[in-house]
Amino acid sequence: MFNPTPLNLPPYSAKIIKKLGQYYIFDELRKKHLILTPEEWVRQHWIQHLKHTYQYPLGLMKIEGGLILNDLQKRTDLVIYNQLGKKILLAEFKAPSVKITEKAFHQIANYNSIHKIPLLLVSNGIEHYYCRIDFEEERFTFLTELPSFTS
């Protein structure tokens, strides 16, 4: 029986199937079922939360975009674009059992040294952190709430 970790996110009707003893969750962005890992559980909840609560369009979201960092191939968990194709939000998701520490912020900051995205989201599904980057002033500000797509 599938018994997911309760998250500090709105519930949604996840499409979960079981094949050959393995659970899969439907990813609305890639239009296919993915192995249901704890991190994927968090990511799929966030996709729905971003869509329904913050009005970020699914068509402007991209999962696991590749990038090269220090000659290594890395993958971002989620990037969101505006209508002009400019990257506006970078998200890093962890499994609920993974505590959000400085290490997670270093990871997303390293990815963002390539992307240069003004809004960052780090979450393990329980704890959520939002940060606005001011590249001109070379500083960041933690936010208490994530801005909606239209703000």
Buried (B, 14 or more C-beta within 10 A) or exposed (E): EEEBEEBEBEEEEBEBEEEEEEBBBBBBBEEEBBEBEBBBBBBBBBBBBBBEEBEBEEEBBBBEBEBEEEEEEBEBBBBBBEEEEEBBBBBBBBBBEBEBEEEBBEBBBEBBEEBEBBBBBBBBBBEBBBBEBEEEEEEBEEBEEBBEBEE
